Amino acid sequence: LSGCCEKAGQIQPDPSPSRRRDEQVHLEVYLEARSGSAAGDKGRIERTSDAEDEGELYGDGVLLHEDEAAENGSQSLPQAIIIGVKKAGTRALLEALRQHPLVRALGAEAHFFDRHYGRGLHWYRSLMPKSLPGQLTMEKTPSYFVTREAPGRIWAMAGTRTKLLVVVRDPVTRAVSDYAQTLAKRPCGTPPFEALAFRNGSGAVQIGWSAVRIGLYARHLERWLRLFPRHRLLFVSGERLIADPAAELARAQTFLGIPQLVTTQHFYFDSAKGFPCLRRGAGGRPHCLGKSKGRPHPRVPPEALQRLREFYRPFNLKFYQMAGHDFGWD
Ligand SMILES: Nc1ncnc2c1ncn2[C@@H]1O[C@H](COP(=O)(O)OS(=O)(=O)O)[C@@H](OP(=O)(O)O)[C@H]1O
């Protein structure tokens, strides 16, 4: 996994400014084409961690219901948001849901309630794809779940009316997945997982490291439950989303109040990818998520994983209570 072509200890430079500009333009063109909005005039949103997948997903044709909405629809604020968590399967859930004719979703992560709140709701709405009456508008930005201000800001948008979906995954595996992403971005100079996860000397868990902190689900959830009743949140199991995607999609469609139209027929297991992939409607081309989804994980010493597992246990138990479901990570 190292793939490190420079001297150890060096961090690889960011992509060149011109490449970054190309990527930005790519996203704006995409946004404009998808939503009929001139994102370029109204403000910019960055490419996000999984934007490379979007290019692949959207390159191969538009669903029929999207054509009609793009022509005759109008833009709405989202009525449902996938608020987290990072590396738990948020992209897989969104892509499966957008197969539904009553779902219209922004492909890119808007990051409105964390980074771009100052741009206002008008800007946020301008990012959304057009929808027809009866269709749901959705977006996913996994960092909302851990952003202090996000619950209050989403509440300020529509009170408790917004439906919130949270994909969760064993926090230990999630931390390793997060670390794998860091390594993929910076193969040179990234310290070993154990060095980031535990304090030198005392061996205490470094709660300050975001890969660890994000997995303290109970702590983050407390903030949401101060404003939203629990029935406004749906917890989707990241593990089940891989093992039995149709079952998790059934729960999500019930929660969203839309008919069960995304079913087992939409999924097949792709042995080359090692994950479920989408079969897009009758005669549609099969599609798997891109290479940043389902990355090989680096080897982490089993003792380190065990220590982390013990650290998370009380937080997990509290989370099971709060969520009303035992996810079986312990
Ligand atoms: N169908 C399918 N195909 C590929 N990957 C799948 C799928 N379903 C769930 N997953 C898991 O999704 C993990 C990435 O999660 P996110 O999409 O939330 O990542 S991100 O925060 O948006 O970057 C990703 O994590 P890693 O395996 O660690 O890469 C996958 O395990």
The ligand as an SDF file (V2000), in Angstrom:
LIG
                    3D

 31 33  0  0  0  0  0  0  0  0999 V2000
  -21.6490   -1.3080   -2.8430 N   0  0  0  0  0  0  0  0  0  0  0  0
  -20.5310   -0.8190   -2.3310 C   0  0  0  0  0  0  0  0  0  0  0  0
  -19.4390   -0.6350   -3.1120 N   0  0  0  0  0  0  0  0  0  0  0  0
  -18.3040   -0.1260   -2.5650 C   0  0  0  0  0  0  0  0  0  0  0  0
  -18.1790    0.2450   -1.2690 N   0  0  0  0  0  0  0  0  0  0  0  0
  -19.2530    0.0730   -0.4720 C   0  0  0  0  0  0  0  0  0  0  0  0
  -20.4510   -0.4630   -0.9630 C   0  0  0  0  0  0  0  0  0  0  0  0
  -21.3310   -0.5210    0.0630 N   0  0  0  0  0  0  0  0  0  0  0  0
  -20.7090   -0.0500    1.1360 C   0  0  0  0  0  0  0  0  0  0  0  0
  -19.4480    0.3070    0.8250 N   0  0  0  0  0  0  0  0  0  0  0  0
  -18.5010    0.8490    1.7630 C   0  0  0  0  0  0  0  0  0  0  0  0
  -18.5130    2.2690    1.6180 O   0  0  0  0  0  0  0  0  0  0  0  0
  -17.2950    2.7030    2.2110 C   0  0  0  0  0  0  0  0  0  0  0  0
  -17.0670    4.1660    1.8260 C   0  0  0  0  0  0  0  0  0  0  0  0
  -17.9830    4.9170    2.5610 O   0  0  0  0  0  0  0  0  0  0  0  0
  -18.4950    6.3470    2.1220 P   0  0  0  0  0  0  0  0  0  0  0  0
  -19.1270    6.2680    0.7880 O   0  0  0  0  0  0  0  0  0  0  0  0
  -19.3500    6.8280    3.2380 O   0  0  0  0  0  0  0  0  0  0  0  0
  -17.1400    7.1710    2.0530 O   0  0  0  0  0  0  0  0  0  0  0  0
  -16.9690    8.7650    2.0310 S   0  0  0  0  0  0  0  0  0  0  0  0
  -17.0340    9.2270    3.4080 O   0  0  0  0  0  0  0  0  0  0  0  0
  -18.0200    9.3240    1.1820 O   0  0  0  0  0  0  0  0  0  0  0  0
  -15.6140    8.9650    1.4570 O   0  0  0  0  0  0  0  0  0  0  0  0
  -16.2650    1.7360    1.7020 C   0  0  0  0  0  0  0  0  0  0  0  0
  -15.2450    1.6480    2.6640 O   0  0  0  0  0  0  0  0  0  0  0  0
  -13.8320    0.9270    2.3680 P   0  0  0  0  0  0  0  0  0  0  0  0
  -14.1600   -0.5080    2.0340 O   0  0  0  0  0  0  0  0  0  0  0  0
  -13.0860    1.0520    3.6300 O   0  0  0  0  0  0  0  0  0  0  0  0
  -13.2230    1.6530    1.2190 O   0  0  0  0  0  0  0  0  0  0  0  0
  -17.0610    0.4280    1.5400 C   0  0  0  0  0  0  0  0  0  0  0  0
  -16.7470   -0.5360    2.4880 O   0  0  0  0  0  0  0  0  0  0  0  0
  1  2  1  0
  2  3  1  0
  2  7  2  0
  3  4  2  0
  4  5  1  0
  5  6  2  0
  6  7  1  0
  6 10  1  0
  7  8  1  0
  8  9  2  0
  9 10  1  0
 10 11  1  0
 11 12  1  0
 11 30  1  0
 12 13  1  0
 13 14  1  0
 13 24  1  0
 14 15  1  0
 15 16  1  0
 16 17  2  0
 16 18  1  0
 16 19  1  0
 19 20  1  0
 20 21  2  0
 20 22  2  0
 20 23  1  0
 24 25  1  0
 24 30  1  0
 25 26  1  0
 26 27  2  0
 26 28  1  0
 26 29  1  0
 30 31  1  0
M  END
$$$$
